[in-house]
Amino acid sequence: MTALALAFDLGTGGCKASLWDEHAHMLAETVSEYATTHPAPGRNEQRPEDWWRAIVASTREIIERVPDAATAVAGIALSGQSLGAVQLDGALELVRPTTPIWSDARGRTARVFTALPEPEWYRRTGNGFGAALYPVFKAAAFAAEEPGAWSRTRHLVGSKDWINLRLTGRLMTDHSMASGSGAYSLEHGGYDDEILDAADLPRTLFPEPVESAHAVGALTRDASDALGLRAGIPVFAGAVDNAAMALGSRGTAEGRLYAALGSSSWMTVTSARPVLDEHSRPYVFRHAIPGLHVSALSTFSSGTTIGWLRDLLAPGEPIGTFVERAAASAPGAGGAVMLPTLAGGTPLEGGSGVRGGLAGLELGTTSADLVRACLEGIAFALDRSLRLMRELSGSDDELLISGGGSRSPVWNRIYADILQTTLVRTSVDQQAATLGAAAIAFVGMGAWSDFRRTDHAHTVIERVVPAEDAGPAYDAARLRFDAASAAFAALPTQTPSHTLESS
């Protein structure tokens, strides 16, 4: 058996593990779930020890499926959820048993933005999510709310970096994860001392970044015993999930575009220059590939909006069956409009306080119309993002789609017709992030000379071409969606409790 790469994607809902050979063929995959707790509004926490248990469980399941893997694995790399803020003490032990995940918005921004205007902070960092989500601001909340625990904190690290510490005994991060710290200069490729000074944080709090394919260390005897692998296997720095997913979605060259269609959805472009815009706020990460960046615009509630509507109209019905109901409604959904901002919006959608809505309903509106309005609303929101990302980046590349939302023929038809672009589905779907992590391992161990080999994993399954008459069919529906979006954005916003900040 050739050398194998064991790749992990440490996601929000669980850890996905997969095993890849040097020909970019996936041999096995599995998922081990873990829980998220919500101790207060706007607060979402997980237990790092649960991540470790998921790593162990998924590795052992992979080994059971592919018995030779225990001796053939030659490299390990992780993709990790972004914006992590795991607190470690001077002995590299956990300060708290739980840690806020990326969506936790406890961060306090007043101190930094008093010294450095928020637009300038965005221009330097490309951090286009809500500022309170970023670790540099979560640190301010730690200091204010738990001063005892904060006084023992010496390191603030990302999700995958904590796992790498458990695997190797060494603490390190990579540039893609560091670029989501809230204190990373995209221009200079390292931490911004002015931001750190404004936050009153020492530079040593965040691990110095290395390239993704840099070896952190070797698998320790304790870790190898836990996982069932041999000791000494090299573990590479890996990448933040946004970068790993882009790498595994053919984002290996200038102008490559892909759409991730899942619980939340986003349009991402790979480019040498970060795509920045103070109005729409694309969020930017350093790529796993040196010299490149990944920039994206998103819609927070896409698959979750479909799930919400399904639970109201047809509890228990398989989501795929529910989506197919839309086929019974014509383009335009009988005049019904749905805004998919149930979890708040991006700056392009009206901000975090905006909420979703239904409009254009009448007594003759059917359940099929509502389902179609939901699918069309998500497509219209993503069309706005795609058009802007193309304009800002200059990319006219074809659009690769992946994720659960790409599996429905009905929804793909709606996407293609509203986006007015050809959609490309490939054999790499839910595995994009772990493929990206595997590519990092193969490049790191020298089995691949460059990251372009990642593209070899993709075999085109289908191309969904827009219907010739699709544009006019959706013109009126687009006008209704835009009008409803503007009206809802102008309503008094529901201010989440976590945005009520004290300095």
C-alpha positions as CSV (number, residue, x, y, z in Angstrom):
1,M,0.0,0.0,0.0
2,T,1.3,3.5,-0.9
3,A,1.7,6.2,1.8
4,L,-1.6,7.4,3.1
5,A,-2.7,10.7,4.6
6,L,-5.1,10.8,7.6
7,A,-7.2,14.0,7.4
8,F,-9.6,15.5,9.9
9,D,-12.2,18.3,9.6
10,L,-13.0,19.5,13.0
11,G,-16.4,21.1,12.3
12,T,-19.1,22.7,14.3
13,G,-21.2,19.6,14.6
14,G,-18.6,16.9,14.7
15,C,-15.3,15.6,13.4
16,K,-15.1,14.1,10.0
17,A,-12.1,11.8,9.3
18,S,-11.0,10.5,6.0
19,L,-8.1,8.4,4.6
20,W,-6.5,9.4,1.3
21,D,-3.9,7.8,-1.0
22,E,-1.3,9.6,-3.0
23,H,-3.5,9.4,-6.1
24,A,-6.1,11.6,-4.4
25,H,-8.5,8.7,-3.9
26,M,-10.5,8.6,-0.6
27,L,-10.4,5.1,0.9
28,A,-12.7,5.6,3.9
29,E,-14.5,8.3,5.9
30,T,-16.5,8.6,9.1
31,V,-18.0,11.2,11.3
32,S,-18.0,11.5,15.1
33,E,-20.4,14.0,16.6
34,Y,-20.1,16.2,19.6
35,A,-22.4,18.7,21.4
36,T,-22.6,22.4,21.5
37,T,-23.9,24.1,24.7
38,H,-25.6,27.5,24.8
39,P,-25.0,28.9,28.3
40,A,-26.5,32.4,27.4
41,P,-27.9,34.2,24.4
42,G,-25.2,34.6,21.8
43,R,-22.9,32.1,23.6
44,N,-22.0,28.8,22.0
45,E,-19.4,26.5,23.6
46,Q,-17.9,23.1,23.1
47,R,-15.5,20.9,25.1
48,P,-12.1,20.5,23.6
49,E,-11.9,17.1,25.3
50,D,-14.9,16.1,23.2
51,W,-12.9,17.1,20.1
52,W,-10.2,14.8,21.2
53,R,-12.6,11.9,21.9
54,A,-14.0,12.4,18.4
55,I,-10.5,12.3,16.9
56,V,-9.8,9.1,18.7
57,A,-13.1,7.4,17.8
58,S,-13.0,8.4,14.1
59,T,-9.4,7.3,13.8
60,R,-10.1,3.9,15.3
61,E,-13.1,3.4,13.0
62,I,-11.0,4.2,10.0
63,I,-8.4,1.7,11.0
64,E,-11.0,-0.9,11.5
65,R,-12.3,-0.4,8.0
66,V,-8.9,-0.2,6.4
67,P,-6.6,-2.6,8.5
68,D,-3.4,-1.6,6.7
69,A,-3.9,2.0,7.6
70,A,-2.4,1.6,11.0
71,T,1.0,1.1,9.4
72,A,0.5,2.9,6.1
73,V,-0.5,6.3,7.4
74,A,2.5,8.6,6.7
75,G,1.1,12.0,7.6
76,I,-1.7,13.7,9.5
77,A,-3.3,17.1,9.0
78,L,-6.4,18.9,10.2
79,S,-8.9,21.4,9.0
80,G,-10.3,23.3,12.0
81,Q,-13.3,25.5,12.7
82,S,-12.3,29.1,12.7
83,L,-12.2,31.9,15.3
84,G,-11.4,29.6,18.1
85,A,-10.2,30.8,21.5
86,V,-9.0,27.9,23.6
87,Q,-7.3,29.2,26.8
88,L,-4.1,27.4,27.9
89,D,-2.0,28.1,30.9
90,G,1.8,28.1,31.1
91,A,1.9,24.3,31.2
92,L,-0.2,24.1,28.1
93,E,-3.2,22.8,30.0
94,L,-6.8,23.9,29.5
95,V,-7.8,26.8,31.7
96,R,-11.5,26.2,31.2
97,P,-13.2,22.8,30.3
98,T,-15.3,24.6,27.7
99,T,-14.4,27.1,25.0
100,P,-16.4,29.5,22.8
101,I,-16.6,28.4,19.2
102,W,-16.6,30.5,16.1
103,S,-20.3,31.6,16.4
104,D,-20.0,32.8,20.0
105,A,-20.4,36.5,20.0
106,R,-19.3,37.5,23.5
107,G,-16.4,39.6,22.3
108,R,-15.9,43.2,23.5
109,T,-14.7,45.6,20.9
110,A,-14.7,49.0,22.6
111,R,-11.1,49.1,23.7
112,V,-9.7,48.4,20.3
113,F,-12.1,50.5,18.3
114,T,-11.4,53.5,20.5
115,A,-7.8,53.3,19.5
116,L,-8.3,52.1,15.9
117,P,-11.4,52.9,13.9
118,E,-13.4,49.8,12.9
119,P,-13.1,50.4,9.1
120,E,-9.3,50.5,9.4
121,W,-9.3,47.3,11.5
122,Y,-11.3,45.6,8.7
123,R,-9.0,46.9,6.0
124,R,-6.0,45.5,7.8
125,T,-7.4,42.1,8.8
126,G,-10.1,41.3,6.2
127,N,-12.1,40.0,9.2
128,G,-15.6,40.5,7.7
129,F,-17.7,38.6,10.2
130,G,-19.1,40.5,13.2
131,A,-16.1,41.8,15.1
132,A,-17.3,40.3,18.4
133,L,-16.7,36.8,17.0
134,Y,-13.0,37.2,16.7
135,P,-10.5,35.9,19.3
136,V,-8.8,39.2,20.0
137,F,-12.2,40.5,21.2
138,K,-13.2,37.3,23.0
139,A,-10.1,37.8,25.0
140,A,-11.5,41.1,26.3
141,A,-14.6,39.3,27.5
142,F,-12.5,36.6,29.2
143,A,-10.6,39.3,31.1
144,A,-13.7,41.2,32.1
145,E,-15.9,38.2,33.1
146,E,-13.5,35.6,34.5
147,P,-10.4,37.6,35.7
148,G,-9.1,34.6,37.7
149,A,-9.1,32.3,34.8
150,W,-7.7,35.0,32.5
151,S,-4.8,35.6,34.9
152,R,-3.7,32.0,34.3
153,T,-4.1,32.2,30.5
154,R,-0.8,32.3,28.6
155,H,-2.0,31.1,25.2
156,L,-5.1,31.6,23.0
157,V,-5.3,28.9,20.3
158,G,-7.4,27.6,17.5
159,S,-9.4,24.3,17.5
160,K,-7.0,22.3,15.2
161,D,-4.0,23.7,17.0
162,W,-5.1,22.3,20.3
163,I,-5.6,18.9,18.7
164,N,-2.1,19.2,17.1
165,L,-0.8,19.9,20.6
166,R,-2.5,16.7,21.9
167,L,-1.0,14.8,19.0
168,T,2.6,16.1,19.2
169,G,3.1,17.9,22.5
170,R,4.0,21.1,20.5
171,L,2.0,24.3,20.1
172,M,1.9,26.0,16.7
173,T,-0.5,27.6,14.3
174,D,-0.6,28.3,10.6
175,H,-1.2,31.6,8.7
176,S,-4.8,30.7,7.7
177,M,-5.9,30.1,11.3
178,A,-3.9,33.1,12.5
179,S,-5.6,35.3,9.9
180,G,-8.9,34.8,11.8
181,S,-7.5,36.0,15.1
182,G,-8.7,39.6,14.6
183,A,-5.1,40.7,15.0
184,Y,-3.4,39.5,11.8
185,S,-2.2,41.9,9.1
186,L,-3.0,40.5,5.6
187,E,-0.5,42.9,4.1
188,H,2.4,42.0,6.3
189,G,1.6,38.3,6.9
190,G,1.8,38.3,10.7
191,Y,0.3,39.8,13.8
192,D,-0.4,43.5,13.9
193,D,1.3,45.0,16.9
194,E,-0.9,48.1,16.9
195,I,-4.0,46.0,17.2
196,L,-2.5,43.9,19.9
197,D,-1.3,47.0,21.8
198,A,-4.8,48.5,21.5
199,A,-6.3,45.3,22.9
200,D,-3.6,45.2,25.7
201,L,-2.6,41.7,24.7
202,P,1.0,40.4,24.5
203,R,2.2,39.1,21.2
204,T,3.1,35.8,22.9
205,L,-0.6,35.1,23.5
206,F,-1.1,33.8,20.0
207,P,1.3,31.2,18.5
208,E,3.5,32.5,15.8
209,P,2.2,31.2,12.4
210,V,4.0,28.9,10.0
211,E,2.9,27.6,6.6
212,S,0.1,24.9,6.6
213,A,2.4,22.2,5.3
214,H,5.0,22.8,8.0
215,A,5.6,19.9,10.3
216,V,4.4,20.7,13.9
217,G,6.0,17.5,15.3
218,A,5.7,13.8,15.4
219,L,2.9,11.7,16.9
220,T,3.8,11.0,20.5
221,R,3.7,7.6,22.1
222,D,0.6,8.5,24.2
223,A,-1.2,9.9,21.2
224,S,-0.3,6.8,19.1
225,D,-1.6,4.5,21.8
226,A,-4.9,6.4,22.0
227,L,-5.4,6.4,18.2
228,G,-4.0,3.0,17.4
229,L,-1.3,4.3,15.0
230,R,2.4,4.0,15.1
231,A,4.4,6.7,17.0
232,G,6.5,9.2,15.0
233,I,4.1,10.0,12.2
234,P,4.6,13.6,11.2
235,V,1.7,16.0,12.0
236,F,1.4,19.1,9.8
237,A,0.1,22.5,10.8
238,G,-3.0,22.2,8.7
239,A,-5.5,25.0,7.9
240,V,-8.6,26.8,9.0
241,D,-11.7,25.2,7.6
242,N,-12.3,28.0,5.1
243,A,-8.9,27.6,3.5
244,A,-8.9,23.8,3.6
245,M,-12.4,23.7,2.0
246,A,-11.2,26.1,-0.7
247,L,-8.2,23.9,-1.4
248,G,-10.3,20.8,-1.6
249,S,-12.8,22.7,-3.9
250,R,-10.3,23.3,-6.7
251,G,-9.3,26.6,-5.2
252,T,-5.7,26.1,-6.2
253,A,-5.3,29.0,-8.7
254,E,-6.1,32.6,-9.3
255,G,-9.8,33.3,-9.8
256,R,-11.2,29.9,-8.9
257,L,-14.8,30.1,-7.5
258,Y,-16.8,27.7,-5.5
259,A,-20.1,27.7,-3.7
260,A,-20.5,25.8,-0.4
261,L,-24.2,25.0,-0.1
262,G,-25.0,23.7,3.4
263,S,-26.5,24.8,6.7
264,S,-25.0,28.2,5.8
265,S,-23.7,28.9,2.3
266,W,-21.0,31.1,0.8
267,M,-19.4,32.2,-2.4
268,T,-15.6,31.9,-2.3
269,V,-12.9,33.1,-4.6
270,T,-9.2,32.3,-4.5
271,S,-6.8,35.2,-5.4
272,A,-3.4,36.6,-4.7
273,R,-4.9,39.9,-3.4
274,P,-7.5,39.7,-0.7
275,V,-11.0,40.8,-1.8
276,L,-11.9,43.7,0.5
277,D,-15.0,46.0,0.4
278,E,-16.1,48.1,3.3
279,H,-19.8,48.0,2.2
280,S,-20.4,44.3,1.7
281,R,-17.5,43.1,4.0
282,P,-16.2,39.9,2.3
283,Y,-14.4,37.9,5.0
284,V,-10.9,36.9,4.1
285,F,-8.4,34.3,5.3
286,R,-4.9,33.5,4.2
287,H,-5.0,30.4,2.0
288,A,-3.2,27.2,2.9
289,I,-1.3,27.8,-0.3
290,P,1.4,30.4,0.2
291,G,0.8,33.7,-1.6
292,L,-2.9,33.2,-2.0
293,H,-6.1,34.3,0.0
294,V,-9.6,33.0,0.1
295,S,-12.4,35.7,0.2
296,A,-16.1,35.0,0.6
297,L,-19.6,36.4,1.0
298,S,-22.1,34.3,2.8
299,T,-25.7,33.7,3.7
300,F,-25.9,32.5,7.3
301,S,-29.2,30.6,7.1
302,S,-29.7,28.5,4.0
303,G,-30.0,24.8,4.9
304,T,-31.1,25.8,8.4
305,T,-33.9,27.9,6.8
306,I,-35.1,24.9,4.8
307,G,-34.9,22.8,8.0
308,W,-37.0,25.4,9.9
309,L,-39.7,25.5,7.3
310,R,-39.8,21.6,7.0
311,D,-40.2,21.4,10.8
312,L,-43.2,23.8,10.6
313,L,-44.9,22.2,7.5
314,A,-43.9,18.6,7.6
315,P,-42.1,17.5,10.8
316,G,-40.1,14.4,10.3
317,E,-40.2,14.4,6.5
318,P,-36.8,13.7,4.9
319,I,-35.3,17.0,3.9
320,G,-34.7,15.8,0.3
321,T,-38.4,14.8,-0.1
322,F,-39.4,18.2,1.4
323,V,-37.3,20.1,-1.1
324,E,-38.8,18.2,-4.0
325,R,-42.2,19.8,-3.2
326,A,-40.9,22.9,-4.9
327,A,-41.3,21.2,-8.3
328,A,-45.1,21.6,-8.0
329,S,-44.7,25.4,-8.0
330,A,-43.7,27.5,-11.0
331,P,-40.8,30.0,-11.0
332,G,-41.7,33.0,-8.9
333,A,-43.5,30.8,-6.3
334,G,-46.9,32.2,-7.0
335,G,-45.7,35.6,-5.8
336,A,-44.5,34.4,-2.4
337,V,-41.2,35.8,-1.2
338,M,-39.0,34.5,1.6
339,L,-36.0,36.2,3.1
340,P,-33.5,33.6,4.5
341,T,-32.1,35.8,7.3
342,L,-33.5,33.9,10.2
343,A,-30.1,33.9,12.0
344,G,-29.4,37.5,11.1
345,G,-27.8,38.8,8.0
346,T,-24.4,39.8,6.6
347,P,-23.7,43.5,6.1
348,L,-24.9,43.0,2.5
349,E,-28.2,41.7,3.9
350,G,-28.8,44.4,6.5
351,G,-26.6,43.3,9.3
352,S,-26.8,41.0,12.3
353,G,-30.1,42.5,13.6
354,V,-32.1,41.9,10.5
355,R,-34.5,39.0,10.6
356,G,-36.2,36.7,8.0
357,G,-39.6,37.1,6.7
358,L,-42.4,35.9,4.3
359,A,-44.2,38.3,2.0
360,G,-46.6,38.2,-1.0
361,L,-48.8,35.5,0.6
362,E,-52.4,35.1,-0.4
363,L,-55.2,32.6,0.4
364,G,-54.2,30.5,-2.7
365,T,-50.6,30.2,-1.6
366,T,-49.7,26.5,-1.3
367,S,-47.1,24.6,0.7
368,A,-45.2,24.0,-2.6
369,D,-45.1,27.8,-3.2
370,L,-43.6,28.3,0.3
371,V,-40.9,25.7,-0.3
372,R,-40.1,27.2,-3.6
373,A,-40.0,30.7,-2.2
374,C,-37.6,29.5,0.4
375,L,-35.3,27.9,-2.2
376,E,-35.6,30.9,-4.5
377,G,-34.9,33.3,-1.6
378,I,-31.6,31.5,-0.7
379,A,-30.7,31.5,-4.4
380,F,-31.4,35.3,-4.8
381,A,-29.3,36.0,-1.7
382,L,-26.4,34.0,-3.0
383,D,-26.8,35.5,-6.5
384,R,-26.2,38.9,-4.9
385,S,-23.0,37.6,-3.3
386,L,-21.8,35.9,-6.5
387,R,-22.3,38.9,-8.6
388,L,-20.4,41.1,-6.2
389,M,-17.6,38.6,-5.7
390,R,-17.2,38.4,-9.5
391,E,-17.2,42.2,-9.7
392,L,-14.7,42.7,-6.9
393,S,-12.3,39.9,-7.9
394,G,-12.6,40.1,-11.7
395,S,-13.2,36.3,-11.8
396,D,-15.4,34.8,-14.6
397,D,-14.5,31.2,-13.6
398,E,-17.2,28.5,-13.7
399,L,-18.9,27.8,-10.4
400,L,-18.1,24.5,-8.6
401,I,-20.8,23.6,-6.0
402,S,-20.6,21.3,-3.0
403,G,-22.4,20.5,0.2
404,G,-25.8,19.0,0.9
405,G,-27.6,21.7,-0.9
406,S,-26.0,20.6,-4.2
407,R,-27.6,17.2,-4.2
408,S,-31.2,18.2,-5.2
409,P,-32.0,18.4,-8.9
410,V,-34.8,20.8,-8.2
411,W,-32.7,23.2,-6.1
412,N,-29.8,23.0,-8.6
413,R,-32.1,24.0,-11.4
414,I,-33.3,27.0,-9.3
415,Y,-29.7,27.9,-8.5
416,A,-28.5,27.7,-12.1
417,D,-31.5,29.7,-13.5
418,I,-31.3,32.5,-10.8
419,L,-27.5,32.7,-10.7
420,Q,-27.4,32.6,-14.6
421,T,-24.2,30.5,-14.4
422,T,-23.3,26.9,-15.1
423,L,-23.0,24.9,-12.0
424,V,-20.4,22.2,-11.8
425,R,-20.8,19.1,-9.5
426,T,-17.8,16.8,-9.0
427,S,-17.1,13.6,-7.2
428,V,-15.7,15.6,-4.3
429,D,-18.6,16.9,-2.3
430,Q,-18.8,16.6,1.5
431,Q,-15.1,15.7,1.5
432,A,-13.7,19.0,0.4
433,A,-12.3,20.1,3.7
434,T,-10.7,16.7,4.5
435,L,-9.3,16.6,0.9
436,G,-7.7,20.0,1.6
437,A,-6.2,18.7,4.8
438,A,-4.9,15.5,3.1
439,A,-3.3,17.7,0.4
440,I,-1.5,19.6,3.1
441,A,-0.1,16.4,4.5
442,F,1.0,15.1,1.1
443,V,2.8,18.3,0.3
444,G,4.3,18.4,3.7
445,M,5.7,14.9,3.5
446,G,7.0,15.5,0.0
447,A,4.7,13.0,-1.7
448,W,3.2,15.8,-3.8
449,S,5.4,18.6,-5.3
450,D,2.6,21.2,-5.2
451,F,-1.1,21.6,-4.2
452,R,-2.4,21.4,-7.8
453,R,-2.5,17.6,-7.4
454,T,-5.6,18.2,-5.2
455,D,-7.6,18.9,-8.4
456,H,-7.0,15.3,-9.6
457,A,-9.6,14.1,-7.0
458,H,-12.4,15.9,-8.9
459,T,-14.3,14.1,-11.6
460,V,-17.2,16.1,-13.1
461,I,-20.5,14.4,-12.4
462,E,-22.7,17.0,-14.1
463,R,-23.0,20.5,-15.4
464,V,-26.3,22.3,-14.8
465,V,-26.7,24.9,-17.5
466,P,-29.2,27.8,-17.0
467,A,-32.4,27.5,-19.1
468,E,-32.5,29.9,-22.0
469,D,-35.7,31.5,-20.8
470,A,-34.8,31.5,-17.1
471,G,-33.8,35.2,-16.9
472,P,-37.2,36.6,-17.8
473,A,-39.0,34.0,-15.7
474,Y,-37.4,35.3,-12.6
475,D,-37.3,39.0,-13.3
476,A,-40.5,39.9,-11.4
477,A,-39.5,37.5,-8.5
478,R,-36.1,39.2,-8.3
479,L,-37.7,42.6,-8.0
480,R,-40.0,41.4,-5.3
481,F,-37.1,39.8,-3.4
482,D,-35.0,43.0,-3.6
483,A,-37.9,45.2,-2.5
484,A,-38.7,42.9,0.5
485,S,-35.0,42.8,1.5
486,A,-34.8,46.6,1.5
487,A,-38.0,46.9,3.5
488,F,-36.9,44.4,6.1
489,A,-33.4,45.9,6.4
490,A,-35.1,49.3,7.1
491,L,-37.1,47.9,10.0
492,P,-35.9,48.6,13.6
493,T,-33.5,45.8,14.2
494,Q,-33.7,43.2,16.9
495,T,-30.5,43.8,18.8
496,P,-29.1,40.5,20.2
497,S,-28.1,40.7,23.8
498,H,-24.5,39.9,23.0
499,T,-24.1,43.2,21.0
500,L,-24.9,45.3,24.0
501,E,-21.4,46.0,24.9
502,S,-19.7,47.4,28.0
503,S,-16.2,48.7,27.9
